[in-house]
Amino acid sequence: MADPESEDHSLTTAAAKRIGVDTVEALVRHQLSASLGGKRGMLEAAIPGVVFSAVWLPTKELQAALIASLAVAALALVVRLAQRSSTQYVFNAIFGIGIGWVFVRWAESSGGSESDQALAFFLPGILLSLGYTVVMATSCLVGWPVLGFMLGAATEDPVGWHRNPQIVKLCSRLTWVMLVPGAIGVLGQGPIWLLGHYGTIDAAKAVVIILVLRTGLGWALRIGSWSLMIWLLARNATPLEAEGEPASPQDTTDG
């Protein structure tokens, strides 16, 4: 029997009633907000990259762009610490900058120009997006969508969501929507990176194209993806049902 004190933090029908929701969409919306940190968490993860782009494009100064993006992340961290709130999303951004810096140093040690180093900074992000796309698509196809685990990570029952077929179906749809921006980003940025790395086009030009794709098309795609997710979660159309057997892959990949 489940611990009554943990039901408020579990994706169960009983927990849904405790937090005052009565549909699958409302329950997932509640847990998704907790997992992603709301608007503030998403902004903290994204703004350092935007700052890097804003500094490098007009100045072509790689070190200045790295320092500026790191300074913004550090400021957000100080604010979080002062407020004694979660620093998870700020550290995600700092980790991304750190990995990019490692690749920059690798390019520098290989004799690459500053443009080559700037190009190397974006390789981890492209590879990470590729990995996310493959993992998320596979998770949907096998009936265990990644979004469900994101929701479960914010609870004390990481796989409890899978006992409700309606939640699994909705999480599968949302996971497909979530992977679209990353998949398109990889298809657009990956070939440009390769062309710049192997000298088919100038490395500086490749960096500019990637920055435009990432900050322009990338944000447009993310906004579109978030808007569709919000629409799916705003319908409140699926009543919560009693928990049953785990959903099969066929139940989660339709629609």
PyMOL commands that set and color helices and strands:
alter all, ss='L'
color gray80, all
select helices_A, chain A and resi 4-9+13-18+24-36+38-59+62-83+88-109+114-121+123-141+146-153+160-163+165-197+203-234+249-252
alter helices_A, ss='H'
color red, helices_A
deselect
rebuild
show_as cartoon
